[in-house]
């Protein structure tokens, strides 16, 4: 048609409508639907991989015995004229799903136009990168009684590259429905209500959500999602209710739901009911039963299908119910604490301005927004590896969340163990260690390390490299721990504990962020990541940003043993003037870390730790492509910089402070000087010299002094 726009016409694909007959030997319509699903996925992958240079590509809008999708890079009024079927009086349907909004976070294209095969989506999936990473990590281990091994391989990858967030969500919904779950069940899995911490929720429903949380993370973000499988049509809202959905029921048996009231002209006199979707709630119209099904009814039926609460009580491992550990690490003494602090890069500023306030007040210390220190890659001082990672935040139409006033919808819960195959539910699917938050005390960690149920065991990997300064030493160490991690998974261990305690004059610690990301991505490439949880037992973790980086690159839980030992040491040596005992100070510190993590998640509009885990929502500034591509695969890196040998050199600079023969006096750490100018600390743009030049130039009117200042 000539009425479509120039841009749309320039990339208009060649359209074909194909009819596929059901073979006589297939008598089950759902079995036929699954064969069509395999055919569509396999042919799409095969053709697009064969003609990669074609900018338009090959795309099948729908291949189903129940649903036909008409869509394109068109305005709402162009759709009818472009597809003659829609003007044919013989083409009728009892339901319709329409999407008319333009794309906000992708470039418009024919294949990314909505609706998709199951959904129409208004909103954004803020957790998309993490969701995609976990699908990639786990899909090689997917099995289902509905598909043979060969058929499952034909379906992969489940989500094609270049998909929008809505298209990716649609692919996931399709896979889960094709493997035996109902569409409302799938929507409850992917976009759950805020269940963690909701004491008013029905225990049966809460058990459903907790069981499925062990299997997969939420797809989180502001979203109003309409969906249909051809038999029922409905909609659901995200847990925060950040997108509108309103409906009305008329006396002539029509149900109309839209983002706003008045999307279609309706005579008010025939409206018999109207309302709006509440956060996390669902609205269903069952065409076969010919009625509207309430949120309470549909969820009650789904949650009662299997004994989820019974399975949780029998197989879920709860930390507080674990027996006392067999072995307990003794507390580090003052000299050990001091040596470790120097090795891991602590400064007196970190102890006084970061750790001490967190232990005393249970909150992150507050500072000004500005910083006049150089980027980590431009600094002359040895840097913490996480300083090269900058947190991203919600922009454009993605609202951040208030982590204080909206605390009820946020969750720090995490699950340690094997959550590889979400396509098949059985009692062992929830056989993981349930944690209320990701920060472990030494005692908590030893409980997990001591678990030996025969089918659930932990393996500790020592993360160090030779401190001889030779090129390639760090790479060899990373190759070693990655190899050991694969061996542990193949031996049946379900928890990997990455420990950096085994250091001495000849061995330096691998930065925990690097060892975590390296093992995380190596296991993804091997197809093993979903089989294990990763716990990081690290000395170089004390700020909230350190925790956020570790979680963002795959850590399930973290034991900041040196930070906790430092708190105890400061209390014993009188550097914390308080009546609080060391245990309470540690609890305050953990509380501060957890509240800080919620603040980090909320900036990106993410509600749950599970959705942030592995999402890599950071921008890297100052690591070269070789390091990023292998160890931080998929992360955004704008400016290149250090390689592994340079990272090793920074780690060794700290290591020498602790183990060189001529070290600093035993009672003094580096001053730091990051938050406040110090003579031997980090460089500041506004330092005594620049302030002197400014004052001198303004008082004397000396332009040459002002030029030196500026």
C-alpha positions in Angstrom: 0.0 0.0 0.0 1.1 3.5 -0.8 -0.1 5.1 2.4 2.6 3.7 4.6 5.5 5.9 5.5 8.8 6.2 3.5 10.9 4.8 6.3 8.6 1.8 6.9 8.4 1.2 3.1 12.2 1.3 2.8 12.6 -1.7 5.2 9.3 -3.4 4.3 9.8 -7.2 4.3 8.4 -9.5 1.7 5.2 -10.8 3.2 3.9 -14.4 2.8 0.9 -16.1 4.5 1.5 -19.8 4.8 -1.0 -22.5 5.8 0.3 -25.6 7.5 -1.9 -28.7 7.8 -1.9 -30.9 10.8 -0.6 -34.5 10.0 -3.1 -37.3 10.5 -1.0 -39.0 13.2 -1.1 -35.9 15.5 -4.5 -35.9 17.2 -3.7 -33.6 20.2 -4.0 -29.9 19.2 -1.4 -28.9 21.8 1.1 -31.5 20.4 0.6 -29.9 17.0 1.2 -26.4 18.6 4.5 -27.6 20.0 5.6 -29.0 16.6 4.8 -25.6 15.1 6.8 -24.0 17.9 9.8 -26.1 17.0 9.4 -25.5 13.3 9.2 -21.8 13.7 12.2 -21.5 16.0 14.4 -23.8 14.1 13.7 -22.4 10.7 14.1 -18.8 12.0 17.5 -19.6 13.5 18.7 -21.6 10.5 17.7 -18.9 7.9 18.9 -15.9 9.9 22.3 -17.6 10.6 22.6 -18.4 6.9 21.9 -14.9 5.6 23.4 -12.7 8.3 24.0 -9.8 5.9 20.3 -9.3 5.2 19.3 -6.2 7.4 15.7 -7.1 7.4 16.0 -10.8 8.2 13.5 -13.6 8.4 10.7 -13.5 10.9 7.5 -15.4 11.5 4.9 -13.3 13.2 2.9 -16.3 14.3 2.6 -20.0 13.5 -0.3 -21.3 15.6 -3.6 -23.1 15.2 -5.2 -20.6 17.6 -3.7 -17.2 17.0 -2.9 -15.0 14.0 -0.7 -11.9 14.5 -1.1 -8.9 12.1 1.5 -6.3 12.8 4.2 -4.1 11.2 5.9 -0.7 11.2 2.6 0.9 10.8 0.3 3.4 12.5 -3.0 2.1 14.0 -5.0 3.3 11.0 -2.7 1.7 8.5 -3.0 -1.8 9.8 -6.5 -2.5 8.4 -5.6 -1.3 4.9 -2.3 -3.1 4.9 -3.8 -6.5 5.9 -7.0 -7.2 3.7 -8.0 -10.0 6.1 -9.0 -7.4 8.7 -11.6 -6.0 6.3 -13.0 -9.3 5.3 -16.3 -9.9 7.0 -15.7 -13.7 7.1 -12.7 -13.2 9.4 -14.2 -13.0 12.9 -12.8 -13.5 16.4 -14.3 -13.3 19.8 -11.1 -11.6 21.2 -8.5 -9.2 20.0 -5.3 -7.9 21.4 -4.1 -4.5 20.0 -1.0 -2.5 20.6 -0.6 1.0 19.1 2.2 2.6 21.1 5.6 3.4 19.5 8.8 1.9 20.8 10.6 3.8 23.5 13.9 1.9 24.1 14.4 0.2 20.7 14.4 1.5 17.1 11.1 0.8 15.3 11.1 -2.3 13.0 8.6 -4.6 11.4 9.5 -7.6 13.5 9.6 -5.7 16.8 6.2 -4.1 16.4 3.6 -5.3 18.9 1.7 -7.4 19.7 3.9 -10.4 19.8 2.8 -14.0 19.8 1.4 -14.0 23.3 1.6 -10.5 24.8 1.3 -6.8 24.2 3.4 -4.8 26.7 3.4 -1.2 27.9 6.5 -0.5 30.0 10.1 -1.6 30.4 11.8 -4.6 31.8 14.6 -3.0 33.8 16.1 -6.4 34.7 16.4 -7.5 31.1 20.1 -8.0 31.0 20.1 -10.2 34.0 17.2 -12.2 32.8 18.9 -12.8 29.4 22.2 -13.7 31.1 20.5 -16.3 33.3 18.6 -17.8 30.3 21.9 -18.0 28.4 23.5 -19.6 31.5 20.9 -22.2 31.9 19.3 -23.0 28.6 21.8 -25.8 27.7 20.5 -27.7 30.8 16.8 -27.3 30.0 14.8 -30.6 29.8 11.1 -31.2 29.5 8.9 -34.2 29.1 7.2 -32.4 26.2 10.3 -32.2 24.1 13.0 -34.7 23.2 16.7 -33.7 23.6 17.0 -33.1 19.9 13.9 -31.0 19.8 15.1 -28.9 22.7 18.4 -28.3 20.9 16.4 -27.1 17.8 14.7 -24.5 20.0 17.9 -22.9 21.2 18.6 -20.1 21.6 15.3 -19.4 23.3 15.8 -15.6 22.9 17.4 -14.3 19.7 19.9 -11.5 19.8 18.5 -8.1 18.8 15.1 -8.7 20.5 13.5 -5.9 22.5 12.6 -6.4 26.2 9.0 -7.1 25.2 10.0 -9.6 22.5 12.3 -11.4 24.9 9.6 -11.6 27.6 7.2 -13.0 24.9 9.8 -15.7 24.0 10.1 -16.7 27.6 6.3 -16.9 28.1 6.0 -19.0 25.1 8.6 -21.5 26.2 7.1 -21.9 29.7 3.5 -22.4 28.3 4.8 -24.9 25.7 6.3 -26.9 28.5 3.1 -27.6 30.3 2.1 -24.5 32.4 -1.0 -22.4 31.9 -0.6 -18.8 30.8 -1.7 -17.3 34.1 0.7 -19.7 35.9 3.6 -18.4 33.7 2.6 -14.8 34.3 2.7 -15.4 38.1 6.2 -16.9 37.7 7.7 -14.1 35.6 5.9 -11.1 37.2 5.2 -12.1 40.8 3.5 -10.1 43.4 5.6 -8.6 46.2 5.5 -11.7 48.4 8.6 -11.6 50.5 7.8 -9.8 53.7 4.1 -9.6 53.1 2.6 -11.1 56.2 -1.0 -10.7 55.0 -0.5 -12.9 52.0 -2.3 -16.3 52.0 0.4 -18.9 53.0 -0.5 -21.2 50.1 0.0 -18.3 47.6 3.2 -17.3 49.4 4.5 -20.9 49.1 3.8 -20.8 45.4 5.9 -17.7 44.9 8.7 -18.8 47.2 8.9 -22.2 45.4 9.2 -20.5 42.0 11.7 -17.9 43.2 14.0 -20.9 43.8 13.8 -21.6 40.1 14.0 -18.2 38.4 14.2 -14.5 39.1 11.4 -12.0 38.3 11.2 -10.0 35.1 10.9 -6.7 36.9 10.1 -3.2 35.8 7.1 -0.9 35.2 4.8 -3.0 33.1 1.2 -3.5 32.1 1.0 -6.7 30.1 -2.0 -8.0 28.2 -1.8 -11.6 27.1 -3.7 -14.3 25.3 -3.3 -17.9 24.2 -6.4 -17.9 22.0 -8.5 -19.6 24.7 -8.3 -16.9 27.4 -7.3 -13.2 27.4 -6.1 -11.2 30.3 -3.7 -8.7 31.8 -1.5 -8.2 34.7 0.4 -5.3 36.4 3.8 -5.1 37.8 4.3 -5.3 41.6 4.7 -1.6 41.9 1.7 -0.7 39.7 3.8 1.8 37.7 1.7 1.5 34.5 -2.1 2.0 34.2 -4.7 -0.6 33.1 -8.4 0.1 33.2 -11.3 -2.1 32.1 -15.1 -1.9 31.7 -17.8 -4.5 31.1 -20.8 -3.7 29.0 -24.4 -5.0 28.9 -23.8 -6.2 25.3 -21.2 -8.8 26.6 -18.1 -6.8 25.8 -15.0 -6.5 28.0 -12.7 -3.7 27.1 -9.3 -3.2 28.8 -6.8 -0.5 27.8 -4.1 1.7 29.2 -6.5 4.5 29.6 -10.3 5.0 30.0 -11.8 6.0 26.7 -9.5 4.2 24.3 -12.6 3.1 22.5 -15.9 5.0 22.4 -18.4 3.3 24.7 -21.9 4.5 25.6 -21.8 5.1 29.4 -25.4 3.8 29.7 -24.4 0.3 28.8 -21.4 0.0 31.2 -22.3 -2.4 34.0 -18.9 -2.6 35.7 -15.6 -0.8 35.5 -12.4 -0.8 37.4 -8.6 -0.8 37.3 -5.9 -3.4 37.8 -4.1 -3.2 41.2 -0.3 -3.8 41.5 0.6 -7.4 41.0 -3.0 -8.4 40.2 -4.4 -10.2 37.2 -7.6 -10.0 35.2 -8.8 -13.0 33.1 -11.6 -13.5 30.6 -12.0 -17.2 29.8 -13.6 -17.6 26.4 -14.4 -21.3 26.8 -16.2 -20.8 30.1 -17.6 -17.5 28.9 -16.9 -15.5 32.1 -14.5 -13.2 33.9 -12.2 -14.9 36.4 -11.0 -12.8 39.3 -7.4 -12.5 40.5 -8.2 -14.4 43.7 -9.9 -17.3 41.9 -7.3 -17.8 39.2 -4.4 -17.6 41.7 -6.1 -19.8 44.2 -6.6 -22.5 41.6 -3.0 -22.3 40.4 -1.4 -22.3 43.8 -3.5 -25.3 44.9 -2.4 -27.5 42.0 0.7 -28.9 43.7 1.7 -29.1 47.4 4.2 -26.2 47.2 4.2 -25.6 51.0 4.8 -29.2 51.7 7.7 -29.3 49.2 9.3 -26.2 50.8 9.0 -27.6 54.3 10.7 -30.8 53.2 13.4 -29.7 50.9 14.1 -26.0 51.4 17.2 -25.5 53.5 16.8 -22.5 55.8 19.9 -21.0 57.3 18.6 -20.6 60.8 17.6 -24.3 60.9 21.0 -25.6 59.9 23.1 -27.4 62.6 26.2 -25.8 64.1 29.2 -26.0 61.8 31.8 -28.7 62.3 34.7 -26.3 62.2 34.8 -22.6 63.0 37.4 -20.2 61.9 38.9 -18.4 64.9 38.8 -14.6 65.0 41.7 -12.8 63.3 44.0 -11.3 65.9 45.1 -7.6 65.7 48.3 -8.3 63.8 46.6 -10.5 61.3 43.8 -8.0 60.8 46.3 -5.3 60.2 48.3 -7.3 57.7 45.2 -8.4 55.8 43.9 -4.8 55.7 47.1 -3.7 54.0 47.0 -6.6 51.6 43.5 -5.9 50.5 43.9 -2.1 50.2 42.2 -0.8 53.3 43.0 2.8 54.3 42.5 4.6 57.6 39.9 6.6 55.8 37.9 3.5 54.9 37.9 2.4 58.6 37.0 5.8 60.0 34.6 7.2 57.4 33.0 4.1 55.9 33.1 1.0 58.2 32.9 2.7 61.6 29.7 4.8 60.8 28.0 1.7 59.3 28.8 -0.3 62.4 27.7 2.4 64.8 24.6 3.7 63.0 23.4 0.9 60.8 23.4 3.3 57.8 25.7 4.2 55.0 27.6 7.4 55.7 26.3 10.4 53.8 28.7 12.6 51.7 28.3 15.3 49.1 27.4 14.4 45.5 30.5 15.9 43.9 34.0 14.3 43.6 37.1 16.0 42.4 39.3 12.9 42.4 40.5 11.4 39.1 38.9 8.3 37.5 40.4 5.1 38.6 42.2 4.6 35.3 43.8 8.1 35.6 44.8 7.8 39.3 48.4 7.3 40.4 47.2 5.3 43.5 46.4 1.6 43.5 42.7 1.2 43.0 40.0 -1.3 44.1 38.9 -3.1 41.0 35.3 -2.1 41.5 36.4 1.6 41.1 36.5 0.9 37.3 32.8 0.0 37.4 30.2 2.7 37.4 26.6 2.0 38.4 23.9 2.7 35.8 20.5 4.2 36.7 17.0 4.4 35.4 16.5 7.0 32.6 13.8 8.2 30.1 10.5 6.4 31.0 11.9 4.1 33.7 11.1 5.4 37.1 13.4 4.6 40.0 11.9 3.2 43.2 11.9 4.8 46.7 13.6 2.1 48.7 12.3 3.6 52.0 8.7 4.2 51.4 8.3 1.3 48.9 10.2 -1.2 51.0 7.3 -3.7 51.0 7.7 -4.4 47.3 11.5 -4.9 47.5 13.3 -8.0 48.5 16.8 -9.1 49.3 16.0 -12.8 49.4 18.4 -15.1 47.5 18.7 -18.8 47.0 22.0 -20.8 47.0 22.2 -24.0 45.0 21.1 -25.6 41.7 18.3 -23.8 39.9 19.2 -24.9 36.4 16.0 -26.4 35.0 12.9 -24.3 35.4 10.9 -26.1 32.8 9.9 -29.0 35.0 8.6 -28.7 38.6 9.4 -31.4 41.1 9.9 -31.3 44.9 13.7 -31.1 44.5 13.4 -27.8 42.5 13.4 -25.9 45.8 16.3 -27.8 47.3 18.4 -24.7 47.9 19.6 -22.7 50.8 17.2 -19.8 51.4 18.8 -16.6 52.6 16.9 -13.5 53.7 19.8 -11.3 52.5 23.1 -11.8 50.7 25.5 -10.8 53.5 26.8 -13.8 55.5 28.6 -13.7 58.9 31.5 -16.1 59.4 29.2 -18.3 61.4 26.6 -18.4 58.6 29.2 -19.3 56.1 30.6 -22.1 58.1 27.0 -23.5 58.5 26.7 -23.6 54.7 30.2 -25.0 54.3 29.4 -27.8 56.7 26.2 -28.9 54.8 26.6 -32.5 53.7 23.2 -34.0 52.8 24.7 -36.3 50.2 22.9 -34.3 47.5 24.0 -30.8 48.6 27.6 -30.0 49.3 29.9 -27.0 49.1 33.4 -26.8 47.6 35.9 -24.1 48.7 38.3 -22.7 46.0 41.4 -20.7 47.0 41.7 -17.5 44.9 45.3 -16.4 44.9 48.2 -15.9 42.4 51.9 -16.1 42.6 53.3 -12.8 43.9 56.6 -13.0 41.9 55.6 -10.2 39.5 56.0 -12.3 36.4 53.7 -11.6 33.4 50.8 -14.0 33.1 50.7 -15.0 36.8 47.2 -13.7 37.3 45.9 -15.3 34.1 47.4 -18.7 35.1 45.6 -18.4 38.5 42.3 -17.5 36.8 42.6 -20.4 34.4 43.3 -22.7 37.5 40.3 -21.6 39.5 38.0 -21.8 36.5 39.2 -25.3 35.8 38.7 -26.3 39.5 35.2 -24.8 39.4 34.2 -26.9 36.4 35.6 -30.0 38.1 33.6 -29.2 41.3 30.4 -28.9 39.3 31.0 -32.2 37.5 31.7 -33.8 40.8 28.2 -32.8 42.0 28.9 -29.8 44.3 26.1 -27.3 44.4 27.9 -24.4 46.1 31.2 -22.9 45.2 32.9 -20.8 47.9 35.5 -18.4 46.5 38.0 -17.8 49.4 41.0 -15.4 49.4 42.3 -16.1 52.9 45.3 -18.3 51.8 47.8 -15.5 51.3 51.4 -15.1 52.4 54.6 -13.5 51.2 54.5 -15.6 48.0 50.8 -15.5 47.2 48.6 -12.5 46.6 44.8 -12.5 46.5 43.0 -12.3 43.2 40.5 -9.4 43.4 37.2 -11.0 44.4 35.3 -9.2 41.6 37.6 -10.6 39.0 37.6 -14.2 40.4 33.8 -14.1 40.7 33.1 -12.8 37.2 35.7 -15.2 35.7 34.1 -18.3 37.2 30.6 -17.0 36.6 31.2 -16.5 32.9 33.4 -19.6 32.5 30.5 -21.8 33.9 28.1 -20.0 31.6 30.2 -20.9 28.6 30.3 -24.5 29.8 26.6 -24.6 30.4 27.1 -25.3 34.1 26.2 -22.0 35.8 22.7 -22.9 36.8 24.0 -26.0 38.6 25.7 -24.0 41.4 25.5 -21.0 43.7 28.6 -18.8 44.2 29.5 -17.5 47.6 32.3 -15.0 47.9 34.4 -15.1 51.1 36.5 -12.0 50.5 38.7 -9.6 52.3 38.4 -6.8 49.7 34.7 -6.1 50.3 33.6 -3.4 52.7 31.7 -0.7 50.7 28.2 -1.1 49.4 29.5 -0.6 45.9 31.8 -3.6 46.3 28.8 -5.8 47.3 26.7 -4.5 44.4 29.5 -5.3 41.8 29.9 -8.8 43.1 26.1 -9.5 43.0 25.9 -7.8 39.5 28.5 -10.2 38.2 27.1 -13.4 39.5 27.7 -13.8 43.3 24.8 -15.3 45.2 26.0 -14.3 48.7 29.0 -12.6 50.2 31.0 -13.0 53.4 33.0 -9.8 54.1 35.1 -11.6 56.7 37.8 -8.9 57.0 35.3 -6.0 57.3 33.6 -7.9 60.1 37.0 -8.7 61.8 38.0 -5.0 61.4 34.8 -4.0 63.3 35.7 -6.4 66.1 39.3 -5.2 66.2 38.3 -1.5 66.3 35.9 -2.2 69.2 38.5 -4.2 71.2 41.2 -1.5 70.6 38.9 1.4 71.7 38.5 2.9 68.2 34.7 2.6 68.4 33.5 4.6 71.4 30.2 2.9 72.1 28.6 0.6 74.6 27.5 -1.7 71.8 29.2 -5.1 71.7 31.0 -6.4 68.7 28.2 -8.7 67.6 25.7 -5.8 67.6 28.1 -3.7 65.7 28.4 -6.4 63.0 24.6 -6.6 62.8 24.5 -2.8 62.3 27.1 -3.1 59.5 25.2 -5.8 57.7 22.0 -3.8 58.0 23.7 -0.8 56.5 25.0 -2.9 53.6 21.6 -4.3 52.9 19.9 -0.9 53.0 22.6 0.4 50.7 22.0 -2.5 48.2 18.3 -1.7 48.1 19.2 1.9 47.3 21.5 0.7 44.4 18.7 -1.6 43.0 16.1 1.1 43.3 18.1 3.6 41.2 17.7 1.2 38.3 14.0 0.6 39.1 14.7 -2.9 40.2 12.8 -4.4 43.2 14.6 -7.6 44.0 18.1 -8.8 44.5 17.4 -11.9 42.3 16.7 -9.6 39.4 19.9 -7.6 40.0 22.1 -10.7 40.4 24.1 -11.3 37.2 22.5 -8.3 35.5 25.8 -6.5 35.0 24.2 -3.1 35.2 27.5 -1.2 35.2 29.6 0.7 32.7 33.3 -0.2 32.8 35.8 2.6 32.4 39.5 1.6 32.1 39.7 -2.1 31.4 40.8 -3.4 28.0 38.6 -5.4 25.7 40.6 -8.7 26.3 39.7 -8.5 30.0 36.1 -7.4 29.5 35.3 -9.9 26.8 36.6 -12.9 28.7 35.9 -12.2 32.3 33.1 -9.6 32.2 31.4 -10.9 29.1 28.6 -8.7 27.8 29.4 -5.7 30.1 29.5 -2.2 28.6 33.0 -0.8 28.2 33.5 2.6 26.8 37.2 3.3 27.4 39.9 0.7 27.3 42.8 0.6 29.7 44.3 -2.0 32.0 44.9 -5.7 31.2 45.4 -8.6 33.6 49.1 -7.8 34.2 48.3 -4.2 35.2 45.5 -5.5 37.5 48.0 -7.8 39.0 50.5 -5.0 39.4 47.9 -3.0 41.4 47.2 -6.0 43.6 50.9 -6.5 44.2 51.4 -2.9 45.2 49.0 -3.5 48.1 50.5 -6.9 48.8 54.0 -5.4 49.2 52.8 -3.1 52.0 52.0 -6.1 54.1 54.7 -8.6 53.2 57.7 -6.5 52.0 60.7 -6.5 54.4 60.6 -2.7 54.7 56.9 -2.0 55.1 55.0 0.8 56.7 55.2 1.2 60.5 53.0 -1.5 62.1 50.5 0.9 63.5 49.6 2.8 60.3 47.5 2.2 57.2 47.7 4.3 54.0 45.7 7.5 54.6 43.5 7.0 51.5 42.5 10.6 50.9 39.7 9.9 48.6 37.0 11.6 50.6 39.2 14.4 52.0 42.5 15.8 50.7 45.5 14.3 52.5 49.2 15.1 51.8 50.1 11.5 50.9 46.6 10.5 49.6 44.6 10.6 46.4 45.0 13.7 44.2 42.2 16.2 44.4 41.4 18.9 41.8 40.8 21.3 44.7 43.9 21.0 46.8 45.8 23.5 48.9 47.9 24.6 45.9 44.8 25.4 43.7 43.0 27.1 46.5 46.1 29.2 47.2 46.3 30.3 43.5 42.6 31.1 43.5 42.8 33.2 46.7 46.0 34.9 45.6 44.6 35.8 42.1 41.3 37.2 43.5 43.0 39.2 46.3 45.8 40.7 44.1 44.0 40.8 40.8 46.9 38.8 39.3 45.6 37.3 36.0 48.7 35.1 35.6 47.9 33.4 38.9 44.3 32.9 37.9 45.5 31.3 34.6 47.6 28.9 36.7 44.5 28.1 38.8 42.2 27.6 35.9 
